[in-house]
Amino acid sequence: MKVIITENQLKLIKEDISNKARQILIDRIKSVGFIKTSEIVGGLGNLMKILNINSPMEFLHFFDDLDVVQSEEEPDWTLFRYKPKHNLMIHKKKNDSVYINYDEIWEVLEDVFNLKYSKIKELIKEWLFEVYNLRGITPKPWCMETVGLVV
């Protein structure tokens, strides 16, 4: 028996495979991080193309669904993450600062989108207000290993 596949059917099959592959990458990003996931597709630029991320704000919107958790050890901290012990942002209410994971977010904005420090702060402030309703905060980069904000 011979099966004939039309061009439209072939297009739908390719789109389905592409969507499944994209979802696998998204799930991997949420479990091991953006940087480690980019390594399996040949770098950050390739990952951005696969995920169809074309602007800094589109990149930040990738993190719109972070779990927001009150820190048990530090009552002043609100944690933003996909999994425990891998915080992508920490809001310290006492000084209205939001510490942004350098490796996973800040550095991508610097290196892939070639943004300067002040532009990154401005963009993150806008995004945090729009998505997480955080007002009057100061975004700051932080590296998990060196600063000790690992809660």
C-alpha positions as CSV (number, residue, x, y, z in Angstrom):
1,M,0.0,0.0,0.0
2,K,1.4,3.3,-1.0
3,V,0.7,6.4,1.2
4,I,0.7,9.8,-0.4
5,I,1.4,12.8,1.8
6,T,0.4,16.2,0.5
7,E,2.6,19.3,0.9
8,N,0.3,20.6,3.6
9,Q,0.4,17.4,5.5
10,L,4.2,17.4,5.3
11,K,4.3,21.0,6.5
12,L,2.1,20.0,9.5
13,I,4.4,17.1,10.3
14,K,7.5,19.3,10.2
15,E,5.8,21.9,12.4
16,D,4.7,19.3,14.9
17,I,8.3,17.9,15.1
18,S,9.6,21.5,15.4
19,N,7.1,22.3,18.3
20,K,8.1,19.1,20.1
21,A,11.8,19.8,19.8
22,R,11.2,23.4,21.0
23,Q,9.3,22.1,24.0
24,I,12.1,19.7,24.8
25,L,14.6,22.6,24.8
26,I,12.3,24.8,27.0
27,D,11.9,21.9,29.5
28,R,15.7,21.5,29.5
29,I,16.2,25.2,30.1
30,K,13.9,25.1,33.1
31,S,15.8,22.1,34.5
32,V,19.5,22.9,33.8
33,G,19.5,26.5,32.6
34,F,19.7,28.6,29.5
35,I,23.5,28.5,29.1
36,K,23.9,24.7,29.5
37,T,21.0,24.1,27.1
38,S,22.6,26.5,24.5
39,E,25.6,24.2,24.5
40,I,23.7,21.3,22.9
41,V,22.5,23.4,20.0
42,G,25.8,25.1,19.2
43,G,25.6,28.3,21.4
44,L,23.3,31.1,22.5
45,G,22.8,32.5,19.1
46,N,21.4,29.2,17.8
47,L,19.2,28.7,20.8
48,M,17.8,32.2,20.3
49,K,17.0,31.3,16.7
50,I,15.4,28.0,17.5
51,L,13.2,29.6,20.2
52,N,12.5,32.6,17.9
53,I,13.8,35.1,20.4
54,N,14.6,38.3,18.4
55,S,14.8,41.0,21.0
56,P,15.9,41.5,24.6
57,M,12.3,41.9,25.8
58,E,11.3,38.6,24.1
59,F,14.2,37.0,25.9
60,L,13.1,38.3,29.3
61,H,9.5,37.2,28.5
62,F,10.9,33.7,28.4
63,F,11.1,34.0,32.2
64,D,7.5,35.2,32.7
65,D,6.4,31.9,34.4
66,L,9.0,31.7,37.2
67,D,7.8,30.3,40.5
68,V,7.7,33.1,43.1
69,V,8.6,31.8,46.5
70,Q,9.1,33.4,49.9
71,S,12.5,32.5,51.3
72,E,12.2,30.4,54.5
73,E,15.7,31.4,55.7
74,E,15.5,35.1,54.8
75,P,12.0,36.6,55.4
76,D,13.1,39.7,53.5
77,W,13.7,37.8,50.3
78,T,11.4,36.7,47.5
79,L,12.9,34.1,45.2
80,F,12.1,33.6,41.5
81,R,13.0,30.3,40.0
82,Y,12.0,27.2,38.1
83,K,13.5,24.8,40.6
84,P,14.7,25.0,44.3
85,K,18.3,26.2,44.9
86,H,18.5,27.6,41.4
87,N,17.2,31.1,41.8
88,L,17.2,33.3,38.7
89,M,16.2,36.4,40.7
90,I,16.1,37.4,44.3
91,H,14.0,40.4,45.5
92,K,15.4,41.9,48.7
93,K,12.5,44.0,49.9
94,K,14.6,45.9,52.5
95,N,16.6,47.7,49.9
96,D,14.2,47.3,46.9
97,S,16.9,45.5,44.9
98,V,16.3,42.6,42.6
99,Y,19.4,40.5,42.1
100,I,19.4,39.0,38.6
101,N,21.3,35.8,37.9
102,Y,24.3,37.0,35.8
103,D,25.0,33.8,34.0
104,E,21.5,33.0,33.0
105,I,20.0,36.4,32.3
106,W,22.2,39.5,32.6
107,E,25.2,38.1,30.6
108,V,22.9,37.0,27.8
109,L,21.5,40.6,27.6
110,E,25.1,41.9,27.5
111,D,26.7,39.4,25.1
112,V,23.9,38.4,22.7
113,F,22.0,41.7,22.5
114,N,25.1,43.9,23.2
115,L,23.3,46.0,25.8
116,K,25.1,48.3,28.2
117,Y,24.6,48.1,32.0
118,S,22.2,51.1,32.2
119,K,20.1,49.8,29.3
120,I,19.9,46.3,30.9
121,K,18.7,47.9,34.2
122,E,16.1,50.0,32.4
123,L,14.8,47.0,30.4
124,I,14.6,44.7,33.4
125,K,12.8,47.3,35.5
126,E,10.2,47.6,32.7
127,W,9.8,43.8,32.5
128,L,9.6,43.3,36.3
129,F,6.9,45.9,36.5
130,E,4.9,44.5,33.5
131,V,5.2,40.8,34.5
132,Y,5.7,40.6,38.3
133,N,4.2,44.0,39.3
134,L,7.4,45.1,41.0
135,R,7.7,48.9,41.3
136,G,10.5,51.1,42.4
137,I,13.1,48.4,42.4
138,T,16.8,48.5,41.3
139,P,18.0,45.5,39.3
140,K,21.5,44.3,40.0
141,P,23.5,41.5,38.4
142,W,24.7,38.7,40.7
143,C,26.7,35.6,40.3
144,M,25.4,32.7,42.4
145,E,28.8,31.3,43.3
146,T,30.5,34.5,44.3
147,V,27.8,36.5,46.2
148,G,26.3,33.7,48.2
149,L,22.7,34.4,47.3
150,V,21.9,30.7,46.9
151,V,18.9,30.4,49.2
